[in-house]
Amino acid sequence: MEALDLARWQFGITTVYHFILVPLTIGLTPLVALMQTMWYRTRKDHWLRLTKFFGKLLIINFALGVATGIVQEFQFGMNWSEYSRMVGDIFGAPLAIEALAAFFLESTFLGLWIFGWNRLSKKIHLLSIWLAAIGVNLSAYWILVANSFMQHPVGAKFNEATGRAELDDFLAVITNNTAVAAFTHTVTASFLTAGTFIAGIAAWWIVRAVRRGDEAHAREVWRPAAIFGMITIIISGIGVSVTGHYQGQLMSEQQPMKMAAAEAICHTEKGAALSLLTVGDWSNDCENSTHLLSIPGLASFMASNDFNGEFPGVKDVQAEMQERYADQFGPDQDYTPNLFVTYWSFRLMIGLAIFSAALALAALYLLRGGRVTDKKWFATLGLLAIPMPFLASNLGWIFTEMGRQPWVVAPNPANPVDNVYMLTQAGVSPSVTTSHVLISMVFFTLLYAALGVVWYKLMARYTKEGIGSGDTPDHDPDADKSDSQMTFVY
């Protein structure tokens, strides 16, 4: 492999590791804040116990997320210096704001929340977790503003003298419709992840408690958590569908090749069907694939809100881009992303949501009318459903990034002559050797694998510990402030 290939692999590996943690932090922080709000308003003991239980898991996830996320930004200077030189004037601004404002907001107030039990008043302590939740979601928005510029560059102009893109309209950058669509879709997907996480753990604990003969604990503590998670799944599931549909329409306008590759449809057609299964010798050539189990007109509807609408074809978009950029990149440049990865990541991203839906429907039926259950399959379904939204979110990012190739900054179709675009091969650092990237990639992969083991063991340990009778402090600011009262943090 060349340095370019290894740099892409390294960024992909570190991103996938990091994004395992991100959706849970984005979704779980406001949900923990909601649990604490319900305790604050109702003074029902089980909401405080659930707040502390899921808050502990949130802290573990947040800490590992920070540790794995730091590496991401360093790679822009280490492996992708030419990319940073080209668009750093625009790309760096939202990243700087995210670090200096949003991240410090979330980390500061999450710290106050962690160490503020029995130290802050109930109202101030509750405000701390809500401000942390706002900070988490603001961080997500600024990161997505930066990424969306790579998907659909706006608010910039190309300086021919310096060969760099320069910021022209900051407001256009931060209100990029691609960023708004990506943010709403990411946040609703994160709520789906967190809702499934809560409902899955609660389902497992309900069955376990009932089988142990502690039906009261299952009903009083874990059933409300399961219902809370189920409601979150239903609401966020609808949100994911609506925002995903809007993203598909934008994608058809802004990155028609990505949409075409998602379906592996060769030629532009009207009333294009959505295939559920495709077989054949792909070889990155849609001509060698055969679509099976198709739903008529659905692909066109996803792209244009019209079941008989026009859907872009891979071959046609390829020919159009070769003609447009022939003078700059040559007539033989391949603008088609990896069809196999793009096609299947798109389907798995959508299809894995069925596990969350199944868990919500099972909870709706088995827990109706104040019931709890000892059915082992319900616990198994809960555990099986938990990782699925994590995988779906990662597959969504794989689709987003792989589908953009070979561009590191895709051209804006509305203004294709402004030169604010860049091929991935042009963005890699010229002075970084293959061995340098290989060594760092191996190191980070092993380090992240070790952190992943730590994350899993800590999450599993505290999930299995559950909620004991001693986990409900009175939250009295005048109570003993000894270190023993802070052990829940660890």
Protein Blocks (a to p, Z undefined) as FASTA:
>chain_A
ZZklmmmmmmmmmmmmmmmmmmmmmmmmmmmmmmmmmmmmnopaklmmmmmmmmmmmmmm
mmmmmmmmmmmmmmmmmmmmmmmmmmmmmmmmmmmmmmmmmmmmmmmmmmmmmmmgokbc
fklmmmmmmmmmmmmmmmmmmmmmmmmmmmogghiacdfknopacdfblmlmmmomklmm
mmmmmmmmmmmmmmmmmmmmmmmmmmmmmmnopamlmmmmmmmmmmmmmmmmmmmmmmmm
mmmmmmmmmmmmmmmmlmmmmnopabacehiacdfbdcdjfklpaklpccehiaehklmm
mmnopakbccddfklmmmmmmmmmmmmnopkbcfbdcfklmmmmmmmmmmmmmmmmmmmm
mmmmmmgghiacfbfklmmmmmmmmmmmmmmmmmmmmmmmmmmpccfbdcdfklmmnopa
cdfklmpcfkbcfklmmmmmmmmmmmmmmmmmmmmmmmmmmmmnopafklmcghiakbcc
bfklmmmmZZ
